[in-house]
């Protein structure tokens, strides 16, 4: 068992570091990379390879420093409405087409009169695209609520459903409803944001009252 433990830690560290290189979110990269570095620290201690301990100890400290900066960073969020024929939107949809299809398959921008359409800006960068059909009763049926990969740290969602709550209510929205959720990561996001499984016109959905 004593001989196996260092090997297991070494393989675990390798897996963490390899996975961290695949993620496209800075926070996820830092956390997963930190786990890899920490695993290598313990691996180095067990085999008494102190250069490994030193190198990965420094890498772990660097990751912690940048995570601290990320969580302390003050960012500016804004909501900006757009028309269905806004020139930027087709370019945005085209650029993220493949990823959008994984979360909101079949989405196309429309020109319905009862739609609400806006983007969420994060430090003046488009971080999220939101389109929903709003009924006369205040039900917003979400057609798309897409956040670009690098900003999937829940900050956009918290801004939208907390600070942006007054904006949504001003638009007459009382409930936000997802009739279909086909992506596991998106379902996790909805649960973190407080959406509950309910029924809407005899259809199972995920809903949030605002």
For each residue, the residues with C-beta under 8 A, 3 or more apart:
1: 4 5
2: 5
3: 6 7
4: 1 7 8
5: 1 2 8 9 46
6: 3 9 10 43 46 47
7: 3 4 10 11
8: 4 5 11 12
9: 5 6 12 13 39 40 42 43 46
10: 6 7 13 14 39 40 43
11: 7 8 14 15
12: 8 9 15 16 39
13: 9 10 16 17 36 37 39 40 43 56
14: 10 11 17 18 36
15: 11 12 18 19 36
16: 12 13 19 20 32 33 35 36 39
17: 13 14 20 21 33 36 37 40
18: 14 15 21 22
19: 15 16 22 23 32
20: 16 17 23 28 29 32 33 36
21: 17 18 29
22: 18 19
23: 19 20 28 29 32
24: 149 150
25: 28 29 149 150 152 153
26: 29 30 70 150
27: 30 31 67 70 153
28: 20 23 25 31 32
29: 20 21 23 25 26 32 33
30: 26 27 33 34 63 66 67 70
31: 27 28 34 35 63 67
32: 16 19 20 23 28 29 35 36
33: 16 17 20 29 30 36 37 59 63
34: 30 31 37 38 60 63 64 67
35: 16 31 32 38 39
36: 13 14 15 16 17 20 32 33 39 40
37: 13 17 33 34 40 41 56 57 59 60 63
38: 34 35 41 42 56 60
39: 9 10 12 13 16 35 36 42 43
40: 9 10 13 17 36 37 43 44 52 55 56
41: 37 38 44 45 52 53 56 57 60
42: 9 38 39 45 46
43: 6 9 10 13 39 40 46 47 49 52
44: 40 41 47 48 49 50 51 52 53 56
45: 41 42 48 53
46: 5 6 9 42 43
47: 6 43 44 52
48: 44 45
49: 43 44 52 53
50: 44 53 54
51: 44 54 55
52: 40 41 43 44 47 49 55 56
53: 41 44 45 49 50 56 57
54: 50 51 57 58
55: 40 51 52 58 59
56: 13 37 38 40 41 44 52 53 59 60
57: 37 41 53 54 60 61
58: 54 55 61 62
59: 33 37 55 56 62 63
60: 34 37 38 41 56 57 63 64
61: 57 58 64 65
62: 58 59 65 66
63: 30 31 33 34 37 59 60 66 67
64: 34 60 61 67 68
65: 61 62 68 69
66: 30 62 63 69 70
67: 27 30 31 34 63 64 70 71
68: 64 65 71 72
69: 65 66 72 73
70: 26 27 30 66 67 73
71: 67 68
72: 68 69
73: 69 70
74:
75: 122 123 155
76: 121 122 123 124
77: 120 121 122 155 156 159 163
78: 120 121 124
79: 118 119 120 121 160 164 167
80: 118 119 121
81: 116 117 118
82: 86 88 89 117 118 119
83: 86 117
84: 89 109 110 111 115 117
85: 111
86: 82 83 89
87: 90 91
88: 82 91 92 126
89: 82 84 86 92 93 109 129
90: 87 93 94 109
91: 87 88 94 95
92: 88 89 95 96 119 126 129
93: 89 90 96 97 100 107 109 129
94: 90 91 97
95: 91 92
96: 92 93 99 100 146 148
97: 93 94 100 101
98: 101 102
99: 96 102 103 146 149
100: 93 96 97 103 104 107 144 146
101: 97 98 104 105 106 107
102: 98 99 105 183
103: 99 100 144 146 182 183 185 186
104: 100 101 107 143 144 146
105: 101 102 182
106: 101
107: 93 100 101 104 131 143 144
108:
109: 84 89 90 93 117 131
110: 84 115 143
111: 84 85 115
112: 115 133
113:
114: 133 134 135
115: 84 110 111 112 131 132 133 134 143
116: 81 130 131 132 134 140 171 173
117: 81 82 83 84 109 130 131
118: 79 80 81 82 130
119: 79 80 82 92 126 127 128 129 130
120: 77 78 79 126 127 128 130 147 156 159 160 164
121: 76 77 78 79 80 124 125 126 127
122: 75 76 77 125 127 128 151 155 156
123: 75 76
124: 76 78 121
125: 121 122
126: 88 92 119 120 121 129 148
127: 119 120 121 122 147 148 151 156
128: 119 120 122 145 146 147 148 151 156 160
129: 89 92 93 119 126 144 145 146
130: 116 117 118 119 120 142 144 145 146 160
131: 107 109 115 116 117 142 143 144
132: 115 116 140 141 142 143 145 173 176
133: 112 114 115 140 141 143
134: 114 115 116 138 139 140 141 171 172 173
135: 114 138 139 140 141
136:
137: 174
138: 134 135 172 173 174 175
139: 134 135 173 174 175 177 200
140: 116 132 133 134 135 168 173 175 176 177
141: 132 133 134 135 177 179
142: 130 131 132 145 176 177 178
143: 104 107 110 115 131 132 133
144: 100 103 104 107 129 130 131
145: 128 129 130 132 142 160
146: 96 99 100 103 104 128 129 130
147: 120 127 128 151 152 156 157
148: 96 126 127 128 151 152
149: 24 25 99 152
150: 24 25 26
151: 122 127 128 147 148 155 156
152: 25 147 148 149 156 185 189
153: 25 27 156
154: 157 158 189 192 193
155: 75 77 122 151 158 159
156: 77 120 122 127 128 147 151 152 153 159 160
157: 147 154 160 161 189 192 193
158: 154 155 161 162 163 193
159: 77 120 155 156 162 163 164
160: 79 120 128 130 145 156 157 163 164
161: 157 158 164 165 176 193 194 208 210
162: 158 159 165
163: 77 158 159 160 166
164: 79 120 159 160 161 167 168
165: 161 162 168 169 210
166: 163 169 170
167: 79 164 170 171
168: 140 164 165 171 173 176 210
169: 165 166 172 173 174 210
170: 166 167
171: 116 134 167 168
172: 134 138 169
173: 116 132 134 138 139 140 168 169 176 210
174: 137 138 139 169 209 210
175: 138 139 140 207 208 209 210
176: 132 140 142 161 168 173 195 207 208 210
177: 139 140 141 142 200 205 206 207
178: 142 181 190 195 205 206 207
179: 141 200 203 205
180:
181: 178 186 187 190 206
182: 103 105 186
183: 102 103 186 187
184: 187 188
185: 103 152 188 189
186: 103 181 182 183 189 190
187: 181 183 184 190 191 206
188: 184 185 191 192
189: 152 154 157 185 186 192 193
190: 178 181 186 187 193 195 206 208
191: 187 188 194 195
192: 154 157 188 189
193: 154 157 158 161 189 190 208
194: 161 191 208
195: 176 178 190 191 206 207 208
196: 206 207 208
197: 204 205 206 207
198: 204 205 206 207
199: 202 203 204 205
200: 139 177 179 203 205 207
201:
202: 199
203: 179 199 200
204: 197 198 199
205: 177 178 179 197 198 199 200
206: 177 178 181 187 190 195 196 197 198
207: 175 176 177 178 195 196 197 198 200
208: 161 175 176 190 193 194 195 196
209: 174 175
210: 161 165 168 169 173 174 175 176
